[in-house]
């Protein structure tokens, strides 16, 4: 199996934590990490803006990426959330095996109800 990290920005750490917990509970991700604060600098409305956000990084199988993206969009407060899949080229095999084990139910539709 192949694996991906899902990078998501959120309005704050609480939203990132809520989405991360929901992904793990649905078995769409084996693990979610929340980085509580970052400063985004971006174009919006024709000008450069700066704000405050949190980052969520979820670990999943490639087979679940589309479901994860759809799920995050339903949970997110933004109209246009950053939800990006980053394929993993390699990793510590026991950890990758753990991702497979913890997300196996979602791939069969047993736990994920989205």
C-alpha positions as CSV (number, residue, x, y, z in Angstrom):
1,X,0.0,0.0,0.0
2,X,1.1,3.6,-0.5
3,X,0.5,6.5,1.9
4,X,0.0,10.2,2.0
5,X,0.1,13.1,4.4
6,X,-2.9,15.4,4.2
7,X,-2.0,19.0,4.9
8,X,-5.0,21.2,6.1
9,X,-5.0,24.8,7.3
10,X,-7.7,25.7,9.8
11,X,-9.0,28.9,11.4
12,X,-7.5,27.9,14.8
13,X,-6.1,25.0,16.8
14,X,-9.6,24.0,18.1
15,X,-11.0,23.6,14.6
16,X,-7.9,21.7,13.5
17,X,-8.2,19.4,16.5
18,X,-11.9,18.8,15.9
19,X,-11.3,17.8,12.2
20,X,-8.3,15.7,13.2
21,X,-10.2,13.8,15.8
22,X,-13.1,13.3,13.4
23,X,-10.8,11.9,10.8
24,X,-9.2,9.5,13.3
25,X,-12.5,8.4,14.7
26,X,-13.8,7.7,11.2
27,X,-10.7,5.6,10.6
28,X,-9.9,7.8,7.6
29,X,-6.5,8.7,9.2
30,X,-4.4,6.7,11.6
31,X,-3.0,9.9,13.3
32,X,-3.5,13.6,13.1
33,X,-1.0,16.2,14.3
34,X,-2.1,19.8,15.1
35,X,0.5,22.6,14.9
36,X,-1.4,25.3,16.8
37,X,-0.2,28.5,15.3
38,X,1.2,29.7,12.0
39,X,1.1,33.0,10.1
40,X,-0.3,32.7,6.6
41,X,0.6,35.3,4.0
42,X,-1.6,35.0,0.9
43,X,-3.4,36.8,-1.9
44,X,-7.1,37.4,-1.2
45,X,-9.4,40.0,-2.8
46,X,-6.7,41.4,-5.0
47,X,-4.2,42.1,-2.2
48,X,-1.7,40.4,0.1
49,X,-3.2,39.5,3.4
50,X,-1.7,38.1,6.6
51,X,-3.5,36.2,9.3
52,X,-3.3,33.4,11.9
53,X,-4.2,29.8,11.4
54,X,-3.4,26.3,12.7
55,X,-2.1,23.3,10.6
56,X,-3.4,19.8,10.7
57,X,-1.4,17.0,9.2
58,X,-3.1,13.6,8.9
59,X,-1.5,10.3,8.0
60,X,-3.5,8.0,5.7
61,X,-3.5,5.5,2.8
62,X,-3.6,6.8,-0.8
63,X,-6.8,4.8,-1.3
64,X,-8.5,7.1,1.2
65,X,-7.3,10.5,0.0
66,X,-10.4,11.4,-1.9
67,X,-12.6,10.4,1.0
68,X,-10.4,12.4,3.4
69,X,-10.6,15.5,1.2
70,X,-14.4,15.3,0.9
71,X,-14.7,14.6,4.7
72,X,-12.6,17.6,5.6
73,X,-14.6,19.9,3.3
74,X,-17.8,18.9,5.2
75,X,-16.2,19.6,8.6
76,X,-14.4,22.9,7.7
77,X,-15.5,26.4,8.4
78,X,-13.8,27.9,5.2
79,X,-15.5,28.1,1.9
80,X,-12.2,27.2,0.2
81,X,-10.1,25.2,2.7
82,X,-6.5,24.2,1.8
83,X,-6.7,20.4,1.8
84,X,-3.6,19.0,0.1
85,X,-2.4,15.4,-0.3
86,X,1.3,14.9,-0.2
87,X,2.4,11.4,-1.3
88,X,5.0,9.6,0.8
89,X,7.8,8.2,-1.2
90,X,9.2,6.1,1.7
91,X,9.0,5.7,5.5
92,X,9.7,3.5,8.5
93,X,7.9,0.3,7.4
94,X,6.4,-0.5,10.9
95,X,4.8,3.0,11.0
96,X,3.4,2.6,7.5
97,X,2.1,-0.8,8.5
98,X,0.4,0.8,11.5
99,X,-1.3,3.4,9.2
100,X,-2.6,0.5,7.1
101,X,-4.0,-1.4,10.2
102,X,-5.6,1.7,11.8
103,X,-7.4,2.8,8.5
104,X,-8.3,-0.7,7.3
105,X,-12.0,-0.4,8.4
106,X,-12.5,2.8,6.4
107,X,-11.4,1.2,3.2
108,X,-14.1,-1.4,3.5
109,X,-16.8,1.1,4.4
110,X,-17.2,-0.5,7.9
111,X,-16.6,2.7,9.9
112,X,-16.6,5.7,7.5
113,X,-20.2,6.9,7.1
114,X,-19.5,9.9,4.9
